[in-house]
Amino acid sequence: MKIAKHLTIHGRVQGVFFRESMCRKAHEFGVTGWVRNRGDGSVEAVVQGASEAVAAMLAWAQKGPERARVERTEISDANGDYAGFRRVDSL
């Protein structure tokens, strides 16, 4: 059964390869969805997949790549059906 979660990740998350790293992790964990930078300096994403894979992605997103400093992550349920995982344009 697939689930989907919407994330807003706050902290030092832009300019540290967060989106690229998230794309790599999404492929590694087998989740679909998207990720983008927001104008307020946060990163927004939707991840969809098996509950275990989504849980692994959420755990990773709360730390991010090595140079990131995640201060907090807002997580809520999401809708949609995604064929892959990709970066989209910033807001």
C-alpha positions in Angstrom: 0.0 0.0 0.0 1.4 3.4 -1.0 1.3 6.4 1.3 2.3 10.0 0.5 3.7 12.7 2.8 4.2 16.4 2.3 7.4 17.9 3.9 8.5 21.4 4.5 12.1 21.4 5.7 13.5 24.5 7.5 17.1 25.4 8.4 20.2 25.7 6.3 18.8 23.6 3.5 19.4 25.6 0.3 22.8 25.8 -1.3 23.9 22.6 0.3 22.8 20.1 -2.4 19.7 19.1 -0.4 17.5 18.7 -3.5 20.1 16.6 -5.4 20.8 14.5 -2.4 17.1 14.0 -1.8 16.7 12.8 -5.4 19.5 10.3 -4.9 18.0 9.0 -1.7 14.5 8.8 -3.2 15.9 6.5 -6.0 17.8 4.5 -3.3 14.7 4.0 -1.2 12.3 3.5 -4.1 10.0 6.5 -3.5 8.4 8.8 -6.0 7.4 12.5 -5.7 9.1 15.8 -6.1 11.3 18.4 -4.3 11.8 22.1 -4.7 13.3 25.2 -3.0 10.8 27.7 -1.6 11.3 31.5 -1.6 11.5 31.6 2.2 14.7 29.5 2.3 13.0 26.2 3.1 12.7 23.0 0.9 9.3 21.5 0.1 8.8 17.9 -1.0 6.2 15.2 -1.5 7.3 11.6 -1.1 5.2 8.6 -2.0 5.8 4.9 -1.7 5.6 1.9 0.6 5.3 2.9 4.2 8.8 1.6 5.1 10.4 3.5 2.2 8.6 6.7 3.1 9.6 6.4 6.7 13.2 5.9 5.7 13.0 9.0 3.5 11.4 11.1 6.3 14.2 10.0 8.7 16.8 11.1 6.1 15.0 14.4 5.4 15.2 15.3 9.1 19.0 15.3 8.8 19.6 15.9 5.1 23.0 15.9 3.4 26.3 16.5 5.3 26.4 20.3 4.8 22.7 20.8 5.7 21.5 21.9 9.1 17.8 20.9 9.5 16.1 22.9 12.2 12.6 21.4 11.9 10.5 19.4 9.5 6.8 19.8 9.1 5.1 16.6 7.8 1.5 16.1 6.8 -0.4 13.7 4.6 -0.4 14.3 0.8 -2.3 13.1 -2.3 -1.1 12.4 -5.8 0.3 9.6 -7.9 3.9 10.1 -9.1 5.8 8.0 -11.6 9.3 9.1 -10.5 11.1 11.5 -8.2 12.2 14.9 -9.6 13.3 18.4 -8.8 10.9 21.1 -9.8 11.3 24.9 -10.1 11.5 27.0 -7.0 8.5 29.0 -5.8 
